[in-house]
Amino acid sequence: MAIRLEYVTGSFAIVAIIAMVALPSFHDRSGGAYSDAALTPDKTELLEAVDAYHRTWQPVEKEAVLASIRDRRAQLGPALTWLLHSPRRAEFEDAIVIAREIGDRAHRVALIEVAATTEHRPAALISADRIEPWSEAELGEFATEEDLGVVCAVLEMLSHREHPPLEDSLRLLTHENESVRTAASNLFDRALGDKECRVLLQLLAGVVPETAKKLLAALRNGEQSDCCAVVETLLDDPKIEIVDAAIAALGSKRKQLSKPVADRIYAIARGARTESMDVRVRALYCLEVTNSAELCDVRNVVRLWEPLLQYFGARILLAGGDEEGIDVLLNVLERTIDDDSSMETREACFAARSLLGSLSSMHASTSLAEWRTYFRSHGLRGAISLPRPPVSFSTN
């Protein structure tokens, strides 16, 4: 996850009421107490506002506190600068965030000093960037630091740019540190809208960087044909996880595939490359949603497949208006479900019942005989639009 400041309502020390002074005693994080008798009214007011900001989780209430500080900016601005120079105070971390939200350039100067002198450098850099963005050169310099928190902060800042330099960030998708990888993924998530291609991009970044760059360029330019062309080349990749991701990406485009590409995916569905049920299911679903399957090929062999593959084969037939799909679904339900049945068989039967219910407006628990009678009388009225499959596989 990209670096973000999070606020947890902690157990605050009880404010001591000193009879002689009648002033609050604010505490630092080490447990020591400051003597706040010399605090000016403006500093006291700011500390109370910061404390209120910290204590609430409600965005509306937080914004109300910020609005009150903005309304008193002339009076409370210097106090906030003072607080940004008080790193041992309990309110210091919230002050970094509040300075970002208030947005005064004077506070940016203080934040730069915070970034240079405390362990809160990542948060201070982010807040300073919100007030006035760092240049690309400055961000590039920050990204070379050994502090991985700073690297994650750079990725967070880049995610707010209209056109972040994704090409330069590709290598970070395979960084040895999980936090950096996650922050980089978040950057791509915000910049690219195609979930399936982002997954593929992440896989490629570590093993085929040149292909990753080509795919990234196609995605950024919004060229679907170029994107599909790059993805199609990956169907023969030796890494089955890349083949799997490529199939999902092609399916997400909902664009009819050329016959050579469809034939390669159909071969994968039949087990030519892998016995993985997940991959074979995704291959069939890709052919369905892209309207790229040869119905006669599926019809000739679908009854020889395992139940879950039969279910997805039936979907292909039904989407093409072939009533044989109904018989295939009913064939799935002929299997006896008992304690020894595999999870895949159970899912296939559940999915088949659900789909038959959608097609007939009958309850999913309807008996096999009743469904046979219904479809014998009503048949299938041409090609239909099918609901998403209710199985646990990530089909798209």
Helices and strands as residue ranges (DSSP letters): H 41-55, H 59-71, H 73-84, H 92-102, H 105-117, H 121-131, H 136-143, H 148-158, H 166-169, G 170-174, H 178-191, H 195-207, H 209-221, H 224-232, G 233-236, H 240-252, H 259-269, H 277-289, H 295-301, G 302-304, H 307-319, H 324-333, H 343-360, H 368-378
